[in-house]
Amino acid sequence: MAPRWQDWVHVTKLDPDKTLSPDAIAEIAASDTDALMLSGTLNVTRENLADLQQQVAEYGLPLVVEPAGPEGVLVDGIDLLFIPSVMNTTDVRWIVGKHHEWVLQETVAWEKVVPEAYIVLNPASAVGRVTRAVCSLSPESVAAYASVADHYFCFPIVYIEYSGTYGDPGVVRAVRDAIDRAVLYYGGGIRTGSQAAEMARYADTIVVGNAVYEAGAGVLKETVRAVR
């Protein structure tokens, strides 16, 4: 049975293109985070995804792969696939093109798929550059994308992605007010417990990634405690 991702409040994002020591991985697994998301934009292959999956599998945490494209899809040993569509891209490949390519290439394990409506808001980030996202948006414009994702396309997740930089809580609040059914994820630049708590006022789930590599599992535990 797939885990109840709707109940998660804290997810740790691990990048297959970066390295962690076995001790660091053990500390992350003991942090009380709800799940591990294996995700990256650059240099992600099924091989390095599988390597990372093997490193974390023994700890029994729910495992999610969030692929940037068909080449980054891993199914074996994974509980769920969070598949993003970028709402504010100027390139249709990142809304539906990569997905079409994936279905043409292989049989999809649809029972593991959870669609995500991504709104990318850091133009300097790898995901912002690669997807050609329009990031200079007002809170009202971001909220409008979120409303379309929730009410029209019926995405189960709306994901506000600031990718490496701490975002505007006012934007996240505007999105919270604009959606009714979707679970709201926030990711980007959370490096302290106070930042985690601030974003958790509006987001259902916060995602912590870079802080794991920059400051270690101690900071991760601090962010977990802040949202519990």
FENSUL-V605545 format. One record per residue. N is the residue number from 1. RES is the residue in three letters. PHI is phi in radians with two decimals (NA if undefined). OMEGA is omega in radians with two decimals (NA if undefined). NEAR is the number of other C-alpha atoms within 8 Angstrom. Layout:
BEGIN
n: [N & N]
res: [RES & RES]
phi: [PHI & PHI]
omega: [OMEGA & OMEGA]
near: [NEAR & NEAR]
END
This chain:
BEGIN
n: [1 & 2 & 3 & 4 & 5 & 6 & 7 & 8 & 9 & 10 & 11 & 12 & 13 & 14 & 15 & 16 & 17 & 18 & 19 & 20 & 21 & 22 & 23 & 24 & 25 & 26 & 27 & 28 & 29 & 30 & 31 & 32 & 33 & 34 & 35 & 36 & 37 & 38 & 39 & 40 & 41 & 42 & 43 & 44 & 45 & 46 & 47 & 48 & 49 & 50 & 51 & 52 & 53 & 54 & 55 & 56 & 57 & 58 & 59 & 60 & 61 & 62 & 63 & 64 & 65 & 66 & 67 & 68 & 69 & 70 & 71 & 72 & 73 & 74 & 75 & 76 & 77 & 78 & 79 & 80 & 81 & 82 & 83 & 84 & 85 & 86 & 87 & 88 & 89 & 90 & 91 & 92 & 93 & 94 & 95 & 96 & 97 & 98 & 99 & 100 & 101 & 102 & 103 & 104 & 105 & 106 & 107 & 108 & 109 & 110 & 111 & 112 & 113 & 114 & 115 & 116 & 117 & 118 & 119 & 120 & 121 & 122 & 123 & 124 & 125 & 126 & 127 & 128 & 129 & 130 & 131 & 132 & 133 & 134 & 135 & 136 & 137 & 138 & 139 & 140 & 141 & 142 & 143 & 144 & 145 & 146 & 147 & 148 & 149 & 150 & 151 & 152 & 153 & 154 & 155 & 156 & 157 & 158 & 159 & 160 & 161 & 162 & 163 & 164 & 165 & 166 & 167 & 168 & 169 & 170 & 171 & 172 & 173 & 174 & 175 & 176 & 177 & 178 & 179 & 180 & 181 & 182 & 183 & 184 & 185 & 186 & 187 & 188 & 189 & 190 & 191 & 192 & 193 & 194 & 195 & 196 & 197 & 198 & 199 & 200 & 201 & 202 & 203 & 204 & 205 & 206 & 207 & 208 & 209 & 210 & 211 & 212 & 213 & 214 & 215 & 216 & 217 & 218 & 219 & 220 & 221 & 222 & 223 & 224 & 225 & 226 & 227 & 228]
res: [MET & ALA & PRO & ARG & TRP & GLN & ASP & TRP & VAL & HIS & VAL & THR & LYS & LEU & ASP & PRO & ASP & LYS & THR & LEU & SER & PRO & ASP & ALA & ILE & ALA & GLU & ILE & ALA & ALA & SER & ASP & THR & ASP & ALA & LEU & MET & LEU & SER & GLY & THR & LEU & ASN & VAL & THR & ARG & GLU & ASN & LEU & ALA & ASP & LEU & GLN & GLN & GLN & VAL & ALA & GLU & TYR & GLY & LEU & PRO & LEU & VAL & VAL & GLU & PRO & ALA & GLY & PRO & GLU & GLY & VAL & LEU & VAL & ASP & GLY & ILE & ASP & LEU & LEU & PHE & ILE & PRO & SER & VAL & MET & ASN & THR & THR & ASP & VAL & ARG & TRP & ILE & VAL & GLY & LYS & HIS & HIS & GLU & TRP & VAL & LEU & GLN & GLU & THR & VAL & ALA & TRP & GLU & LYS & VAL & VAL & PRO & GLU & ALA & TYR & ILE & VAL & LEU & ASN & PRO & ALA & SER & ALA & VAL & GLY & ARG & VAL & THR & ARG & ALA & VAL & CYS & SER & LEU & SER & PRO & GLU & SER & VAL & ALA & ALA & TYR & ALA & SER & VAL & ALA & ASP & HIS & TYR & PHE & CYS & PHE & PRO & ILE & VAL & TYR & ILE & GLU & TYR & SER & GLY & THR & TYR & GLY & ASP & PRO & GLY & VAL & VAL & ARG & ALA & VAL & ARG & ASP & ALA & ILE & ASP & ARG & ALA & VAL & LEU & TYR & TYR & GLY & GLY & GLY & ILE & ARG & THR & GLY & SER & GLN & ALA & ALA & GLU & MET & ALA & ARG & TYR & ALA & ASP & THR & ILE & VAL & VAL & GLY & ASN & ALA & VAL & TYR & GLU & ALA & GLY & ALA & GLY & VAL & LEU & LYS & GLU & THR & VAL & ARG & ALA & VAL & ARG]
phi: [NA & -1.20 & -1.17 & -1.42 & -1.10 & -1.10 & -1.66 & -1.24 & -2.00 & -2.51 & -2.19 & -1.83 & -1.74 & -2.01 & -1.71 & -1.09 & -1.50 & -2.08 & -2.06 & -2.33 & -1.29 & -0.98 & -1.14 & -1.12 & -1.12 & -1.10 & -1.14 & -1.07 & -1.12 & -1.62 & -1.40 & 1.37 & -1.10 & -1.36 & -2.82 & -1.95 & -1.93 & -1.67 & -2.77 & -2.88 & -1.77 & -1.95 & 1.03 & -1.73 & -2.22 & -1.14 & -1.22 & -1.29 & -1.12 & -1.12 & -1.07 & -1.15 & -1.03 & -1.16 & -1.16 & -1.76 & -1.07 & -1.15 & -1.53 & 1.33 & -1.31 & -0.99 & -2.04 & -2.10 & -1.85 & -2.05 & -1.39 & -1.46 & -2.97 & -0.99 & -1.21 & -1.84 & -1.58 & -2.20 & -1.96 & -1.11 & 1.35 & -1.93 & -1.38 & -2.49 & -2.02 & -1.60 & -1.86 & -1.48 & -2.13 & -1.54 & -1.19 & -1.86 & -1.51 & -1.75 & -2.14 & -1.10 & -1.01 & -1.57 & -1.69 & -2.51 & -1.13 & -1.12 & -1.22 & -1.07 & -1.04 & -1.07 & -1.15 & -1.17 & -1.45 & -2.75 & -1.37 & -1.58 & -1.42 & -1.06 & -1.15 & -1.75 & -1.51 & -2.16 & -1.29 & -2.14 & -1.64 & -1.57 & -2.16 & -1.63 & -2.21 & -2.03 & -1.15 & -1.48 & -1.35 & -1.06 & -1.16 & -1.13 & -1.24 & -1.10 & -1.56 & 0.96 & -1.32 & -1.53 & -1.77 & -1.47 & -2.03 & -1.29 & -0.96 & -1.14 & -1.24 & -1.07 & -1.08 & -1.16 & -1.04 & -1.12 & -1.12 & -1.08 & -1.08 & -1.34 & -1.51 & -1.71 & -1.53 & 1.04 & -1.13 & -1.33 & -2.23 & -1.93 & -2.07 & -1.56 & -2.03 & -1.70 & 0.72 & 1.69 & -2.19 & -1.33 & -1.58 & -1.65 & -1.02 & -1.12 & -1.17 & -1.14 & -1.12 & -1.10 & -1.17 & -0.95 & -1.28 & -1.64 & -2.03 & -2.05 & -1.88 & -1.17 & -1.40 & -1.72 & -1.78 & -2.19 & -2.42 & 2.43 & 1.26 & -1.32 & -2.24 & -2.46 & -1.11 & -1.17 & -1.15 & -1.05 & -1.14 & -1.10 & -1.27 & -1.24 & -1.10 & -2.04 & -1.49 & -1.28 & -2.39 & -1.87 & -2.08 & -2.03 & -2.29 & -1.02 & -1.05 & -1.08 & -1.48 & -1.50 & -2.20 & 1.64 & -1.22 & -1.04 & -1.17 & -1.02 & -1.07 & -1.07 & -1.24 & -1.12 & -1.06 & -1.19 & -1.81 & -1.41]
omega: [3.14 & 3.13 & -3.14 & -3.10 & -3.13 & -3.09 & -3.10 & 3.05 & -3.11 & 3.11 & 3.09 & -3.11 & 3.13 & -3.05 & 3.13 & -3.14 & 3.12 & -3.08 & 3.05 & 3.10 & 3.06 & 3.12 & 3.12 & 3.12 & 3.10 & 3.11 & 3.11 & -3.12 & -3.13 & -3.04 & -3.07 & 2.97 & -3.06 & -3.04 & 3.03 & 3.09 & 3.11 & -2.94 & 3.04 & -3.12 & -3.03 & 3.00 & 3.10 & 3.12 & 3.08 & -3.13 & -3.13 & 2.99 & -3.14 & 3.10 & 3.13 & 3.12 & 3.14 & 3.14 & -3.03 & -2.99 & -3.02 & -3.05 & 2.99 & 3.09 & 3.01 & -3.10 & 3.12 & 2.93 & 3.07 & -3.02 & 3.04 & 3.12 & -3.09 & -3.13 & -3.11 & 3.13 & 3.04 & -3.07 & -3.06 & 3.11 & -3.09 & 3.13 & -3.02 & 2.99 & 3.04 & -3.01 & -3.06 & 2.85 & -3.06 & -3.07 & -3.00 & 3.06 & 3.00 & -3.07 & -3.01 & 3.11 & -3.05 & 3.00 & -3.07 & -3.04 & 3.12 & -3.13 & 3.08 & 3.10 & -3.13 & -3.11 & 3.09 & -3.02 & -3.00 & 3.04 & -3.05 & 3.05 & -3.00 & -3.12 & 3.12 & -2.99 & 2.98 & -3.13 & 3.10 & 2.95 & -3.11 & 2.95 & -3.01 & -2.97 & 3.05 & -3.07 & -3.12 & -3.08 & 3.10 & -3.12 & 3.09 & -3.13 & -3.07 & -3.08 & -3.13 & -3.12 & 3.03 & -2.96 & -3.10 & -3.05 & 3.02 & 3.05 & -3.14 & 3.14 & 3.07 & 3.13 & 3.12 & 3.04 & -3.13 & 3.14 & 3.08 & -3.14 & -3.08 & -2.97 & -3.07 & -3.12 & 3.08 & 3.02 & 3.11 & 3.11 & 2.88 & -3.00 & 3.05 & -3.00 & 3.05 & 2.93 & 3.02 & 3.10 & -3.11 & -3.00 & -3.09 & 3.12 & 3.10 & 3.07 & -3.13 & 3.08 & 3.13 & 3.09 & 3.10 & -3.11 & -3.03 & -3.06 & -3.11 & -2.99 & -3.03 & 2.97 & -3.07 & 3.05 & 2.99 & 3.04 & 3.05 & 2.91 & 3.12 & -3.09 & 3.14 & 3.07 & -3.12 & 3.08 & 3.10 & -3.12 & -3.13 & -3.13 & 3.13 & 3.03 & -3.06 & -3.12 & 3.05 & -3.06 & 3.02 & -3.13 & 3.14 & -3.10 & -3.03 & -3.10 & 3.13 & -3.09 & -3.07 & -2.99 & 3.07 & -3.02 & 3.10 & 3.09 & 3.10 & 3.12 & 3.11 & -3.14 & 3.09 & -3.14 & -3.08 & -3.09 & 3.11 & NA]
near: [2 & 6 & 6 & 6 & 5 & 5 & 5 & 11 & 10 & 13 & 14 & 12 & 11 & 11 & 10 & 13 & 9 & 6 & 6 & 7 & 6 & 7 & 6 & 10 & 11 & 9 & 9 & 11 & 11 & 7 & 10 & 7 & 13 & 11 & 12 & 13 & 12 & 15 & 12 & 13 & 8 & 6 & 6 & 12 & 8 & 10 & 6 & 10 & 13 & 9 & 9 & 10 & 11 & 8 & 9 & 10 & 10 & 6 & 7 & 6 & 9 & 10 & 13 & 13 & 13 & 14 & 14 & 10 & 9 & 10 & 9 & 12 & 11 & 9 & 8 & 4 & 7 & 12 & 11 & 11 & 14 & 12 & 10 & 12 & 11 & 13 & 10 & 11 & 12 & 8 & 8 & 8 & 7 & 11 & 13 & 9 & 9 & 11 & 10 & 8 & 9 & 11 & 9 & 6 & 6 & 6 & 5 & 6 & 7 & 5 & 4 & 9 & 10 & 10 & 11 & 13 & 14 & 13 & 14 & 16 & 14 & 11 & 10 & 6 & 9 & 8 & 9 & 15 & 10 & 7 & 11 & 9 & 14 & 12 & 10 & 5 & 9 & 7 & 10 & 9 & 8 & 13 & 13 & 9 & 11 & 14 & 12 & 9 & 13 & 15 & 10 & 7 & 7 & 8 & 11 & 11 & 12 & 16 & 12 & 13 & 12 & 13 & 12 & 8 & 9 & 8 & 8 & 6 & 9 & 7 & 13 & 13 & 10 & 12 & 13 & 10 & 8 & 10 & 11 & 7 & 7 & 11 & 10 & 12 & 13 & 13 & 13 & 14 & 13 & 15 & 12 & 9 & 13 & 8 & 10 & 15 & 11 & 9 & 12 & 11 & 6 & 10 & 13 & 10 & 13 & 14 & 13 & 16 & 12 & 9 & 13 & 11 & 8 & 6 & 8 & 10 & 11 & 7 & 13 & 14 & 12 & 10 & 16 & 14 & 8 & 10 & 10 & 5]
END
